[in-house]
Amino acid sequence: MNIGYKIKKLREWKGLSQEYIADEIGINQSTYSKIEGGADLTLSRLEQISKVLEVSPEDIICFNEKQMVFNLSNNTNASGVTIKNQVSKNEKLIYEELIKTLKAENNFLKLTIDKLLRKYGKKG
């Protein structure tokens, strides 16, 4: 498995677009696409990409797609090192928005239940 493919899989897992990463590292999307396609990659470019993906260059190099689910379920990275709160900014925003939505739904349901209880009375 080449490094470009590993980068692609990690990017997809993080929910990031090629455009986003290309923008973050200062190149255009078509150049970035070539990296994922297997074009030569310098160490400095690998370090830039790993920073955006919020993983180490070693994690990219050692990335094993089959091992990923196991590692995630056991809270470890590709090298077997324990991960501590390693959530991307994008994932954090998605989770925060989901929490807000769920809280709003919860409040709505509580109000609806209270309204129905007042209307029909409590049953023991």
C-alpha positions as CSV (number, residue, x, y, z in Angstrom):
1,M,0.0,0.0,0.0
2,N,1.6,3.3,-1.1
3,I,1.8,6.4,1.1
4,G,-0.6,8.3,-1.1
5,Y,-3.3,5.7,-0.6
6,K,-2.7,5.7,3.1
7,I,-3.1,9.5,3.2
8,K,-6.3,9.2,1.2
9,K,-7.8,6.6,3.6
10,L,-6.9,8.7,6.6
11,R,-8.3,11.9,5.0
12,E,-11.6,10.1,4.2
13,W,-11.8,8.7,7.7
14,K,-11.4,12.2,9.1
15,G,-14.1,13.5,6.7
16,L,-11.9,16.0,5.0
17,S,-11.8,17.0,1.3
18,Q,-8.8,17.1,-0.9
19,E,-9.5,20.8,-1.4
20,Y,-9.4,21.4,2.3
21,I,-6.0,19.7,2.8
22,A,-4.5,21.2,-0.4
23,D,-5.6,24.7,0.9
24,E,-4.1,24.0,4.3
25,I,-0.7,23.1,2.9
26,G,-0.7,25.7,0.2
27,I,-1.0,23.7,-3.0
28,N,-3.9,23.3,-5.5
29,Q,-6.3,20.4,-5.4
30,S,-5.0,18.7,-8.5
31,T,-1.4,18.6,-7.1
32,Y,-2.7,17.2,-3.9
33,S,-4.7,14.6,-5.9
34,K,-1.5,13.4,-7.5
35,I,0.0,12.9,-4.0
36,E,-2.9,10.6,-3.1
37,G,-2.4,8.9,-6.5
38,G,1.1,7.9,-5.6
39,A,3.3,10.8,-6.8
40,D,6.6,11.3,-5.1
41,L,6.3,12.9,-1.7
42,T,8.9,14.9,0.3
43,L,9.3,14.5,4.0
44,S,8.4,18.1,4.5
45,R,5.2,17.7,2.5
46,L,4.4,14.5,4.5
47,E,4.8,16.4,7.7
48,Q,2.5,19.2,6.5
49,I,-0.2,16.7,5.5
50,S,0.2,14.8,8.8
51,K,-0.3,18.0,10.7
52,V,-3.6,18.7,8.9
53,L,-4.7,15.1,9.5
54,E,-3.7,15.5,13.2
55,V,-1.5,12.3,13.1
56,S,2.2,11.8,13.0
57,P,4.1,11.1,9.8
58,E,4.9,7.7,11.3
59,D,1.1,7.0,11.7
60,I,0.7,7.6,8.0
61,I,3.6,5.4,7.1
62,C,2.5,2.6,9.4
63,F,-1.2,3.0,8.5
64,N,-2.9,-0.4,8.0
65,E,-6.5,-0.1,6.9
66,K,-7.4,-3.5,8.3
67,Q,-5.9,-2.6,11.7
68,M,-7.6,0.8,11.9
69,V,-10.9,-0.4,13.3
70,F,-9.1,-2.5,15.9
71,N,-6.9,0.3,16.9
72,L,-9.8,2.8,17.1
73,S,-11.8,0.4,19.2
74,N,-8.9,-0.1,21.5
75,N,-8.0,3.7,21.6
76,T,-4.5,3.3,19.9
77,N,-2.9,4.8,16.8
78,A,-1.3,2.9,13.9
79,S,1.9,2.5,15.9
80,G,0.1,1.0,18.9
81,V,0.5,4.1,21.0
82,T,-2.5,5.1,23.1
83,I,-4.5,8.0,21.7
84,K,-5.6,10.8,24.1
85,N,-8.5,12.8,22.8
86,Q,-7.3,12.7,19.1
87,V,-10.4,14.1,17.4
88,S,-10.0,16.4,14.4
89,K,-11.4,19.9,14.5
90,N,-13.9,19.0,11.9
91,E,-15.1,15.9,13.9
92,K,-15.4,18.1,17.0
93,L,-17.6,20.6,15.3
94,I,-19.8,17.9,13.9
95,Y,-20.2,16.3,17.4
96,E,-20.9,19.6,19.0
97,E,-23.6,20.4,16.5
98,L,-25.1,16.9,17.0
99,I,-25.1,17.5,20.8
100,K,-26.9,20.8,20.4
101,T,-29.5,19.2,18.1
102,L,-30.0,16.3,20.5
103,K,-30.4,18.6,23.5
104,A,-33.0,20.7,21.6
105,E,-34.9,17.5,20.7
106,N,-34.7,16.3,24.3
107,N,-36.1,19.6,25.5
108,F,-38.9,19.5,23.0
109,L,-39.9,16.0,24.0
110,K,-39.8,16.9,27.7
111,L,-42.2,19.9,27.0
112,T,-44.4,17.7,24.9
113,I,-44.6,15.0,27.7
114,D,-45.4,17.7,30.3
115,K,-48.1,19.1,28.1
116,L,-49.7,15.7,27.6
117,L,-49.5,14.9,31.3
118,R,-51.2,18.1,32.2
119,K,-53.9,17.6,29.5
120,Y,-54.6,13.9,30.3
121,G,-53.4,13.7,33.9
122,K,-50.8,11.5,35.4
123,K,-51.4,7.8,35.5
124,G,-49.7,5.9,38.3
